[in-house]
Amino acid sequence: MTARLARVPALLIALLERELPRSRRTVKRCVIGQLGTTEERLRVELSRLAARWGSERADGTALPLALTHETLGHLIGVRRPAVTTALSNLTRAGEKEPLPGAGWLLRFTRG
């Protein structure tokens, strides 16, 4: 298989360019899964999402994604009830608040 791909370098390069971002996402998820608390995991994952989809404001970073607690749990490797508790803790600590409509205003440093 490798010998055949070597005959078409453009195809090999295209395949590798597609795989590299997927590999990086997998590594990031593995790192997030090793963090201690659910709050830490959420901070890192929300910061990662905010870096891609968020917009800076004077009062924080707006992340206008409608993510369920279950989806966030899948992203950080915990069950939905733990996400609900952790999000409540982040809200009480003033690190996030709901945006009108959907999403959150984040007030912690991007990762």
C-alpha positions in Angstrom: 0.0 0.0 0.0 2.8 2.5 0.9 4.6 1.7 -2.3 1.5 2.5 -4.3 0.9 5.8 -2.4 4.6 6.7 -3.0 3.9 6.7 -6.7 1.3 9.5 -6.3 2.9 12.0 -3.8 0.0 14.5 -4.3 -2.5 12.0 -3.0 -0.3 11.1 0.0 0.2 14.7 0.8 -3.6 15.3 0.6 -4.3 12.4 2.9 -1.8 13.5 5.5 -3.0 17.1 5.4 -6.5 15.7 6.2 -5.3 13.5 9.0 -3.1 16.0 10.8 -5.9 18.2 12.2 -7.8 15.1 13.3 -4.7 13.8 15.1 -4.3 17.1 16.9 -7.9 17.1 18.0 -7.5 13.6 19.4 -4.3 14.6 21.3 -6.1 17.7 22.8 -9.0 15.5 23.9 -6.6 13.0 25.5 -4.9 15.9 27.4 -8.2 17.3 28.5 -9.2 13.8 29.8 -6.2 13.7 32.0 -7.0 17.0 33.9 -8.1 16.7 37.5 -11.5 18.3 37.9 -14.5 18.6 35.7 -14.2 22.4 36.1 -10.6 22.3 34.8 -11.7 20.2 31.8 -14.6 22.5 31.0 -12.3 25.6 31.2 -9.9 24.1 28.7 -12.6 22.8 26.4 -14.6 26.0 26.4 -11.4 28.0 25.9 -10.5 25.8 22.9 -14.0 26.3 21.5 -13.9 30.0 22.2 -10.5 30.3 20.3 -12.3 28.9 17.2 -15.9 30.1 17.5 -15.8 32.9 20.1 -15.6 36.7 19.8 -13.8 39.0 22.2 -15.8 41.5 24.1 -14.8 44.1 26.8 -16.5 41.9 29.5 -15.1 38.5 28.3 -15.4 36.1 25.4 -18.7 35.3 23.8 -19.1 31.7 22.8 -22.4 31.6 20.9 -22.7 27.8 20.6 -25.8 25.9 21.8 -24.0 23.0 23.5 -25.9 20.6 25.6 -24.5 19.3 28.9 -24.4 15.9 27.4 -22.4 17.0 24.4 -19.9 18.8 26.7 -19.7 15.6 28.7 -18.7 13.7 25.6 -16.1 16.3 24.7 -14.4 16.2 28.1 -15.0 12.5 29.1 -17.5 12.9 32.0 -21.2 12.2 32.5 -23.8 14.9 32.0 -24.6 15.4 35.8 -20.9 16.2 36.4 -21.0 18.8 33.6 -24.2 20.4 35.1 -22.6 20.7 38.5 -19.3 22.0 37.1 -21.1 24.6 34.9 -23.1 25.7 38.0 -19.8 26.1 39.9 -18.3 28.2 37.1 -21.3 30.4 37.0 -21.2 30.9 40.8 -17.5 31.8 40.6 -18.4 34.4 37.9 -16.3 32.6 35.3 -19.2 32.2 32.9 -22.8 33.4 32.4 -25.5 32.5 29.9 -25.8 34.7 26.8 -29.3 35.7 25.6 -30.4 33.0 23.1 -27.6 30.5 23.3 -24.1 30.1 24.5 -22.0 31.7 27.2 -19.9 34.7 28.1 -16.6 33.3 29.4 -14.4 35.2 31.9 -11.4 33.0 32.1 -8.1 33.0 30.2 -8.1 31.1 26.9 -6.1 27.9 26.8 
